[in-house]
Amino acid sequence: MRLFLALEPPDDLRERLATLADLAQTHCGGRRVPDASLHLTLAFLGEVDEARLPALVEWVSGQTPIGGVWQLDRWGSFRRPGIVWVGGRTPDPALGALQAGLWDGLQALGLGVRPARFVPHVTLLRRAAWTAIESLGAQTPVALDWRWQRLTLLRSYTEQDGARYEALAHSA
């Protein structure tokens, strides 16, 4: 099972992120992430044996994140895969602490490999035209606040038209 921990945006923010995704696609082309798939990945676990799922679900359900507000105020990209995203100019200490704490717990469970660095972002497009990505930030400001407080354990299914996600557990 391909699993990851994420924050999912509330419906009103999801709508605003979808509008940004539409705008980005107009500028950059590429494949737009479906509205239902918009999220912030905190910990990508990769392939996990299904036998480990009950313990992981119990662990996630027992988490009680304090919550916080993440300010999304910049466009960004990962050039090689042509990914366009929105994220924050300034690191959010609460978000960073949440991600680090999750990895401490996951490693204690013997799951996943902690990444060398955490770049919080919401992917909007894949396979976008690189030449158009740089002009996007100069033309379109981003200014969104994301009030977060609940984690979701998601399973990823790879399908012909992209990934589909299924929620398996939520934090308290």
ChimeraX attribute file (.defattr): number of C-alpha atoms within 10 A of each C-alpha:
attribute: neighborCount
match mode: 1-to-1
recipient: residues
	/A:1	16
	/A:2	16
	/A:3	23
	/A:4	21
	/A:5	23
	/A:6	21
	/A:7	20
	/A:8	22
	/A:9	21
	/A:10	12
	/A:11	11
	/A:12	10
	/A:13	16
	/A:14	18
	/A:15	15
	/A:16	14
	/A:17	23
	/A:18	19
	/A:19	14
	/A:20	19
	/A:21	24
	/A:22	17
	/A:23	15
	/A:24	24
	/A:25	23
	/A:26	12
	/A:27	18
	/A:28	23
	/A:29	18
	/A:30	19
	/A:31	17
	/A:32	20
	/A:33	20
	/A:34	14
	/A:35	16
	/A:36	14
	/A:37	17
	/A:38	22
	/A:39	21
	/A:40	18
	/A:41	22
	/A:42	23
	/A:43	21
	/A:44	19
	/A:45	18
	/A:46	15
	/A:47	14
	/A:48	16
	/A:49	10
	/A:50	10
	/A:51	9
	/A:52	12
	/A:53	14
	/A:54	10
	/A:55	11
	/A:56	19
	/A:57	16
	/A:58	13
	/A:59	16
	/A:60	23
	/A:61	18
	/A:62	12
	/A:63	15
	/A:64	13
	/A:65	17
	/A:66	11
	/A:67	14
	/A:68	16
	/A:69	14
	/A:70	20
	/A:71	19
	/A:72	19
	/A:73	16
	/A:74	19
	/A:75	23
	/A:76	20
	/A:77	21
	/A:78	14
	/A:79	14
	/A:80	9
	/A:81	13
	/A:82	19
	/A:83	21
	/A:84	29
	/A:85	22
	/A:86	24
	/A:87	23
	/A:88	20
	/A:89	12
	/A:90	11
	/A:91	14
	/A:92	14
	/A:93	11
	/A:94	15
	/A:95	20
	/A:96	15
	/A:97	11
	/A:98	17
	/A:99	19
	/A:100	16
	/A:101	13
	/A:102	19
	/A:103	21
	/A:104	14
	/A:105	14
	/A:106	19
	/A:107	13
	/A:108	9
	/A:109	13
	/A:110	9
	/A:111	18
	/A:112	17
	/A:113	13
	/A:114	17
	/A:115	10
	/A:116	5
	/A:117	6
	/A:118	15
	/A:119	13
	/A:120	20
	/A:121	20
	/A:122	23
	/A:123	23
	/A:124	29
	/A:125	24
	/A:126	21
	/A:127	16
	/A:128	25
	/A:129	19
	/A:130	19
	/A:131	12
	/A:132	15
	/A:133	24
	/A:134	16
	/A:135	12
	/A:136	19
	/A:137	15
	/A:138	10
	/A:139	8
	/A:140	13
	/A:141	12
	/A:142	16
	/A:143	12
	/A:144	18
	/A:145	14
	/A:146	17
	/A:147	14
	/A:148	17
	/A:149	15
	/A:150	19
	/A:151	24
	/A:152	22
	/A:153	24
	/A:154	23
	/A:155	22
	/A:156	17
	/A:157	14
	/A:158	11
	/A:159	8
	/A:160	6
	/A:161	7
	/A:162	12
	/A:163	13
	/A:164	14
	/A:165	17
	/A:166	13
	/A:167	14
	/A:168	15
	/A:169	18
	/A:170	21
	/A:171	17
	/A:172	12
